[in-house]
Amino acid sequence: MSTERYVVAITGASGSEYALRLIEILVEAGHEAYVVISAGGLVTLRHEVEPERLHQVLALATEVFDDADIGASIASGSFVFDGLAVVPCSMNSLARLNAHMADTLITRAAMVAMKERRRMVVVPREMPMATGTLEQMARLSGLGVIIAPASPGFYHRPQSMEELVEFVAAKTAACLGVRSWRLKAWKANQLCDT
Ligand SMILES: Cc1cc2nc3c(=O)[nH]c(=O)nc-3n(C[C@H](O)[C@H](O)[C@H](O)COP(=O)(O)O)c2cc1C
């Protein structure tokens, strides 16, 4: 299996643990994870995640970039990465992606993904959503961006927060083209089997 490169952009929506688990899944699958965290993403991470957990996961990354570092490798189309996930994606970042802004490393790397026609997944988290946000998501979807809302299913009867997180993180990985053995395919009779 060849090693692939994935960019994980963490922005300031709730659900930063989804990103941490996604990084683990990518690395467990033998891939490289390039991580960028927005200023808002840092704030939510500090609210939601223990510092030890954050450090432990960031240590798995091939590189962790500052969002202000627009000269970083992933800002250039010549640095080939296989996919990019904005997870979780704030409504602010969603609007900026929709506007094709490129003034931060996250928006620039996303621009690269779009112009180079690379796989890009956006995991928005907001409730409820403004009409403008829904329109922006529809537009990005039409441009080939996969919109994968952070909405875990319950049909597999999750027993813990970890299992709920796993659902969203593994689905996000699958949208990038990376399969996690933990994401069980639905079998119609699986509940009858137990
Ligand atoms: C604890 C916390 C939770 C937040 N949750 C969300 C959220 O779920 N969705 C969202 O769009 N914004 C949320 N915000 C607001 C964003 O962080 C804020 O709009 C920020 O400017 C986003 O910046 P960024 O897109 O550059 O990361 C939250 C902020 C805080 C402090």
The ligand as a MOL file (V3000), in Angstrom:
LIG
                    3D

  0  0  0     0  0            999 V3000
M  V30 BEGIN CTAB
M  V30 COUNTS 31 33 0 0 0
M  V30 BEGIN ATOM
M  V30 1 C -16.5400 26.9020 22.1750 0
M  V30 2 C -16.9030 27.4310 20.8130 0
M  V30 3 C -17.6940 26.6600 19.9860 0
M  V30 4 C -18.0390 27.1250 18.7090 0
M  V30 5 N -18.8030 26.3140 17.9150 0
M  V30 6 C -19.0870 26.7070 16.6560 0
M  V30 7 C -19.8030 25.8310 15.7890 0
M  V30 8 O -20.1710 24.7160 16.1440 0
M  V30 9 N -20.0020 26.2500 14.5170 0
M  V30 10 C -19.5700 27.4630 14.0520 0
M  V30 11 O -19.7710 27.7660 12.8910 0
M  V30 12 N -18.9110 28.3220 14.8770 0
M  V30 13 C -18.6500 27.9750 16.1620 0
M  V30 14 N -17.9570 28.8250 16.9880 0
M  V30 15 C -17.6010 30.1660 16.5020 0
M  V30 16 C -16.3370 30.1690 15.6470 0
M  V30 17 O -15.2570 29.6080 16.3750 0
M  V30 18 C -16.0070 31.5850 15.1930 0
M  V30 19 O -16.9630 32.0180 14.2480 0
M  V30 20 C -14.6260 31.7390 14.6230 0
M  V30 21 O -14.4460 33.0610 14.1480 0
M  V30 22 C -14.3380 30.7680 13.4930 0
M  V30 23 O -13.0470 31.0290 13.0030 0
M  V30 24 P -12.3570 30.0840 11.9190 0
M  V30 25 O -13.3780 29.7690 10.8940 0
M  V30 26 O -11.2420 30.9050 11.3680 0
M  V30 27 O -11.8620 28.9060 12.6450 0
M  V30 28 C -17.5950 28.3860 18.2670 0
M  V30 29 C -16.7720 29.1600 19.1050 0
M  V30 30 C -16.4370 28.6850 20.3580 0
M  V30 31 C -15.5540 29.5310 21.2310 0
M  V30 END ATOM
M  V30 BEGIN BOND
M  V30 1 1 1 2
M  V30 2 1 2 3
M  V30 3 2 2 30
M  V30 4 2 3 4
M  V30 5 1 4 5
M  V30 6 1 4 28
M  V30 7 2 5 6
M  V30 8 1 6 7
M  V30 9 1 6 13
M  V30 10 2 7 8
M  V30 11 1 7 9
M  V30 12 1 9 10
M  V30 13 2 10 11
M  V30 14 1 10 12
M  V30 15 2 12 13
M  V30 16 1 13 14
M  V30 17 1 14 15
M  V30 18 1 14 28
M  V30 19 1 15 16
M  V30 20 1 16 17
M  V30 21 1 16 18
M  V30 22 1 18 19
M  V30 23 1 18 20
M  V30 24 1 20 21
M  V30 25 1 20 22
M  V30 26 1 22 23
M  V30 27 1 23 24
M  V30 28 2 24 25
M  V30 29 1 24 26
M  V30 30 1 24 27
M  V30 31 2 28 29
M  V30 32 1 29 30
M  V30 33 1 30 31
M  V30 END BOND
M  V30 END CTAB
M  END
